[in-house]
């Protein structure tokens, strides 16, 4: 049986189910279960569960809606990706491509990660309709590929054809910094991100001015990190046994960078990163990043009597 990303599957030999979130090779898939762990499973040990999942609802006889601010059911004409959470598997999110326009879209979606490419979706999306195109684990955001949407716009109306669109998108943590909302055409909550950005963004000068005078309580703050950050992968991820070495390294480096940035925001004088000895790869990567950071005065091996050569102390300017 052939599976694709986003399929809801059940394990043959045990009472467990989840979503296909990664194709490891021709015989092995990564399945994220309801606890948010991605498990490598042989294709022969999986069976499809039909009639399950988030289903996009098409709207009969749609009418164009023209408003300025996106809300639950009223959004500007355009092309969006609705990233919906899953009620059953907390860490899994589903990407729905939404055509909020009177045109018909012919769409392909491909992914690229470390110069390796894969086709994820191709199809036709009617006007004012939504289609599931991808699924992934939100916990692995740092490992998500770059998405390339190629869109051909078709209209029966007497209008000049527009050029095909090529939309490249690399999702970042900031894309998910806002509160989840009810998604148009879907039953789940999540985030709505515009892809085509055909309407120019206008800045409200008055609101921008007011934002400068907000009280500290009104401004979003960055949580203060611990002054000792343990980067051992088993401290960061419960499912580290299923991760590839390069995936572990990327997770560790992302955690390091987030803690370092937070320390700079809070004006720390120093902090310690525990990276272990190992083969020295993580240590070398961290030292390279530290040496290029303009906010860092110096760095050194931290308390050799306690950590040996397995930790680095950073001194800020």
N, C-alpha and C positions, 0 to 999 in steps of 0.2 A: 504494500500500500504506500502511495506517495503522500507525504505530508508537506505542508508549507507553513511559513511563519504565521503565527496567530491561531493555528488550529488548536481546538480544545481536545485533549487526548486523555486516555485512561491507561494505566499500566496493566499489563496482562497478568503478571505474577504476584501483584500485591494491590491492596486497596488504596490507591493513590491516583490523583489526576492533576492536570495542570495545562498550561499553554506552551506551545512550541515557541521559544524565544531565540533559539540559535540553531543553525545547521552546522554541526561540527564537521561532518564528512558524509559520504554517501550512505553510511551504515549507522551513524550516530547523530542524535539530536539533543539539544539542550532544552529541557522542559522545566519551567518555573512552576513550583507547586503553590498551594494556598499559603504556605509559610514564607514565601518569597525567595526560596532557595532554588537555584538553577541546577538541575541534576542531569548529567550525561546519561542517555538511555539508548539502547540499541533499537533500531526501527522495528525489528521483529517483536519487541516487547511492548509495543504500543498499539492501541486501537482508537479510532476516531469516535468522538461523542457528538452525535448530530443534534442539531436543534438547540445548541447551547451557545452562549456568548452574547456580546453586545450587538444588537442588530440595528442598523440604520433604518429609519423610517422615512420613506419618500412622501412628499407632500403633493396631494392631488391638486391640479389647477392652481399652481403657485402664482402669486402676485408679487411683482417687484416691490421691495421695501427700501425706502430712502430715508435714512436717519444718520445722525452724526456720530453717536456713541454706541458701540456694541453693547448689547444686553442679552437677556436670556433668549428671546425669540426675534429680536430685531437687530440685524447687523448690516453693515454696508455691503453693497454688491462687491464681490471679490472672491478670491480663492483662499480657503482657510484649511488649516489642519487642526482638528479637534482631538486633543489627547485626553482620552477618557480613562478614569480609574476603573478597576474591576472589583465588584462587590465580593467576589469569592477569593481571589488571589490579590492580597493587598499591595504587593510591589509591582504587579503587572499593569501596564498601561497599553491602551489600544489607540492607534493612530487612524483617525477617520478623515479622509480628504473630503472637504465640503465645498460644493459648487454653489455659492450664494450669488447666482447671476442667471439671467434669462438665456444664456448660451449653453451649448452642449460641449463638454470637455472630453478630448481624447488624451489619456494620461498614461505615462510610464513612470515608474519609480525605481531607481537603482541606488545601491549603497556602495560606499567606498571606505575601506579601512586599511590603512597601511599599504596603499596601492593595490589592494585586492578588491575586485568589483563583483557585485551580484545583482541580478534582477529581482526585485521584490514584488512588483505589481504592474499590470497593464490592463487597461479597460476603458470603458466609456462611462462618464458620469453625467446623467441628465441634469437639466437645470433645477436648481433648488433641491438637490439630492446629496446624499452622503454615502461614502463607501469605505469599508474597512480595508486598509492597505498595509498595515504593519502592526506588530506587537513586540514589546520589549519589557525588560525589568528596569524599573526606575532606579533601583539600587545600583545598577551598572551604567548610570548616566555617563560617567567619564569614559566608558568603553564603547558608547554608541558610535556607529559610523556616521559619515557625512551623507546626507540625503540629497539626491538630485531628482527633481521633478521636471519632466518635460511635458509641456502642455500645448495641445493644438486646440484652438478655440473655433467652434463652428456655430454659425447663426443662419437661420432661414430669412432673417429680416434684411431689408435693403440698407445694409451698413457696410462700410469698408472693412475688409478682413484685417485682423491685426496679426502681427508677426508671431510665430510660435514662441512660447515662453520657456526659458530654461531657468529654473529656480533651484539654487543650491542652499542648503540649510544645515548648519551644524548646531545642534541643540546644546544649550548651556544651562547651568543651574539657575541663572537669572530668569530664564524663560518660565521657571516654575516657582518664582518667588512670590507671585500673587496668590490670593486666596482662590480656592477652587470654586467654580460656579456651575450652575446647571447649563448644559450644552445644548444649543439649538439642534433640533432633529434627533437628539439622543436622550436616553433615559438616565444616563449617568452624569456625575459631576466630573470636572476636569479643567483643562486650560484650552483657550482658543487663541491660536496664533495665525495672523494673516501672512500669507506667503507672497502674493503678487505685489502688494504695496503699490497699487496703481494710483491711489489717491494720495496726493502730497500731504505730509504731516504739517499741521500748523501749530505753532506754540502760542499759548495764551500768556502774553507778557505779564498781565496782572497776577495770574496764579503763580507764575515763575517768581515774581517779586515777593509774593506772600510767603512762598516756601522758604525764603532766606530768613524769615523772622519767626519760624516755628520754635516753640519751646523745646528743650531737650526731651521732654516726655513725649512729644508728638513725633519726634524723629525716630526712625528705625535704628536700632543699635546692633552692633556685632557682639556676640557673646564672647566673654573673656576666656581664652583657652587656659589649660593647665600649663604650668611652667616646666613640666616634664611631659613630653609627648612620646608615647611608645608606639613605634611604627611597625612592630612585628605584625605580620599579616593575620595571625590568629587572634590578635587583639582588635583587629578592625573588621574582620569578616568571619562569621560562623561557617560559611560554606567554602572556606579557603581550599579545602581538599579537592574541589572540583575546578579550581582556577588554573589557567596556564601561567607559567612564570612571568611572561610579559604583562599579563593581566594583573597579577599581584603587584608587580613593580609600578604600574600606572596608578593603581589604587593607593599604594603607599605614598607615591609622589604627590598625588592630589591631596591627600590628607596632610602631608607635610606643608604644602603650599597654603592651604586654607588656614592652618594653625599659625604659620609664619605671618600671613597677612593680618590675621586677627591680633597677633602680638604687636605688630607695628601700629595698628589702630589704637591699641590701649597703651601705647608708649612703654612697653616693657623695656627693662634695662638688659635683661638676658633671659635665655631659656635653653632647655636641653632637649635634643631629639635623640631617642634611643632607636638605633637602626640595626644593631647587632653586627657581628663580624662577618660571618658567611663568606661569600666570594668577593665582597667589597663593592658590588655593583651599585646597591642602593646608597652606600656611603659616598661613592664617587659622584653619583648623580646629584645628591644633596649638596655636596661641597661645590660642585660646578654652579648650581643655582644660587648658593649663598654668595659665592665670589662675585657674581654679577649684580647682586642686589644693592642699590645705592643707600639703603637704610641700615646696612650692617657694617659695623666698625671692624670686627674681626671674628674669628672662630677658632676653635681648638678642640682636641680630644677632651671629653668631660670626665673628670674624676676617675682616673685609670684604676684606682684601687677598688672601685665599685663596678665600673662598666668595662674595664680593659680598653680595647679600641672599638667598643661597640656603641659609643654615643658621642655626639658632637654638641659642644656648648656654643651658642651664638651670642655675641655681644652687640647690642644695637647702638647706633649713634645717639 
